[in-house]
Amino acid sequence: MAMRKAADLYPGQAKTDARDAFIIADTVRTMPHTLRSVDRELDVLANIKVLAGTDEDLVHDITRAINRLRSLLLQIHPALERVFKGTVLTRSIVLDLLIRYRCPAGLRAAGKSGVKRWARNHARKDPSALIDAIFEALAEQTVTVPGSEASESVVLRHAARIKALKVERAEIEAEAAELADSLPLLQVLTSMPGVGDKTACQILLAAGDFSAFRTAGHLAAYAGIARPAATS
């Protein structure tokens, strides 16, 4: 933007490298305040900001998909939904089970031993306790809720979507972490207790290279940290 405005002050309309180079050099000489250097760190922070925004969108998408999946499970089989309480529903093995067998008809058809055999080949930890809890929940309900067949099809879609979104988010986080590694302040921030890569990136996005803060007091004021009143 500054370059285009400066070009209007010079005669001619030619768009050549030689003319652009002359305008930049002459503007730096006569009006240095109109131009700013392109800092590598600023460029990295801008890229991290874009990735952070994408990651935030993915978090919202995952939350919505989880809520829809949980609502469907509660509708067709409340006892089974209770087995997947909290973060259990988003565990990889649970999502894989829902994608493969849907539920609950697919789980019943495969049988406890068949599901347990498959799960052992696809889980990092022994899934026996989880599979036992699933089939105990299935035994509690003998009534098939109307619309269960269509609901189970949607369960598969939501489970697959959650898994895909989690993979995408991991890729975004890895890309952001790789960019952040080039920032010298990252290692300083991550050396502080409770500050990981993601939190450090958020701090850098908010504060930049901290050059805008002349003293520690200015930084504390910006962060909303007030000094305790002196006591006698």
N, C-alpha and C positions, 0 to 999 in steps of 0.2 A: 504494500500500500504506500509506504514512504517512498519507494523507488518510483512508482507511477506518478505521485504528486511532484516529485523532484524533476522528473522528465518533462513535465508541462512547463517548467521554467526555462527550458532550453529550446532553441530553434530547431526546426526540422521534425519530421515524423518517422524517419527511418528506424527500423528495428534491427540493428546490427550489434554484434558483440562488442565491436570497437566503441560504438556510441554509448552503449550501456556501461562499459568499463569506465569511459571518460566521465559520465554523469555520476557514477558511484564515487569515483576518486575525487571529483571536484566537490561533491556534496559533503564528503567526509572532511575535506579541507576547509570549506566555507561554512557549513552548517552541521557540525558533528552531532549536535543534539537531536537531529531528526532521524538518525539511524541508530540501530542497536545491533550489537554483535549476536550472532546465532550461536548460542551456547549448546554444546553437546548434551549437557545435563538437562537443559530445558527441553530439548528434543526428546530425550529419554523419558522425562516426566510426562510430557504430552502424550507419548505412546502408552505409558502406563495408565494415564488417566482414561484413555479410550478403552483399554482392556478392563480397567476397574469398573467402568460403566457397563460394559458387556457382562462382566461377572455378576454385577448387582441385578441385571435383568434376568440372568440365568437363575439366580437364587429365587427370585419371585416366580419364575416359571416352574421351578422344581416344587416350590411350596404349593402352588395352585394344583399341580398334578398330584401331589401327595394327598391334598385335601379331597380331591375328587375321587381318588382311588380308595381312600379310607371311607368316604361316604358310600361308595358302591358296596364295599365289603360289609359295612354296617347294615346296609339295606337287604342284602341277600343272605348274610350269615353273621349275626352279631357275635356269636361265640368265637368264630374264627378271627374276626376283627380284633377282639380282645387279646388274642395270642400275639398279634402284630402291633402291640401298643408301643408308643414312643418311637424311638429310632429303629426299632426292630423291622418295621415295614420297609425301610430304605436300605437294609443290609443287602449286599449283592446276592447272597444265596436265596433270600426271600424273593427278591425281584426275579431271579432266574426261575424259581419254582412257579411263580405266578405266570411267567411268560410261557413256560413249558406245559404246565398242567392247568393253567387258568385256575378256577376253583369255584365251588368245591367238587363239582361233578368229576372233573379230570383227576383230582387227587384220589377220590374214592375209586374210580375206575382203575387207576394204576396200582392201588393197594399200598399199604404201609411199607411192606418190605421192598416193593419196587421203587417207591419214592426215596426210601432211605438209602437204597443201593445207589441210585442216581446222585443223590445229594452228597454222599461220601466221596464220589469221584469229582465233584465240582466245588466243594467247600474247603476252605483252608483249615477250619477246625471241625471237630466231630459234631455233626448236626443232629445226632440222635435225640437229644433232649427237645430240640425244636420240632422235629418230625413227630415225636411222641405227643407233644402239646397240640400240634395241628390235628392229629387224628382223634385225640380226646375231645377237641372242640367239635370236630365233624360229627362225632357220635352223639353230641348233645342235641343236635337238631335233625329231626327226621322229616320235617315238612319242607317241600320245595316251594320257594317264594315265586309267584308269577313274575315272568320277565327275567328269570335267572339266566337263561341261555344267552340273551342279548347282553345282559350285564356282565357275564363272564367274558364275552368277547371284548367288551370295553375295558375290563380289568386288564386283559392282556395288553391292550394298546397303551393304557396309562403306565403300566409297569415298564414296558419297553421304552416309553418316552422318558420316564424318570431316569432309567439307566443311561440312555443316550445323552440326556442333559448333564448328568453327573460326569460322564466321560468328557463332554465338551467343556465343562467347567474346569476339570483337571487340566486340560490342555491350555486353557486361558491362563490359569494360575501358574503353570510351568513357564509359559511364554513371558508373563509379567515378572516372574522371579529371575528369569534369564536376563531380562532387560535391567532389572534392579541391581543385579550383581556388578554392573559397570559403574554404579554410583558409590563413591568412596564413603559417603555417610551411612550407607546401608549397614555395613559391618559395625559401625559405632552404635547404631540404633538397636540392632539385633543382639548386641552384647548386653543390653539392659534386660533385667528380669521381666518376663511376661511379654516381651516384644518379639514377635515372629516376623517372617518375611512380609506377610500380608499387612500387619499393623504398621510395620516400618514403611511400606509403600504408601499407606494412607497418610502417615505423618509427612512424608516427603511431598506428597501431592498437596497437602495443606500448607506446608511451611517452606517448600523449595529447598534451597541450600542454606537457609537460615541467615542469609546476608542482610535481609530486611530488618532483623532484630539487632539493635545496637548493643543491648545488654541482656543479661539473663533475666532481669526484671521485666523487660519488654516482652520477652518470650513467655514468661510466666503470666503476664497480664493477658496476652493473646490467647493463651490456653485456658484462661479463667481460673488461674490458681492465685489465691490471695494469701499474702503473708499473714501469719498469726499476729494478733495484737501483742505488743510488748507487755510483759507483766513485771511488776516491781517486786 
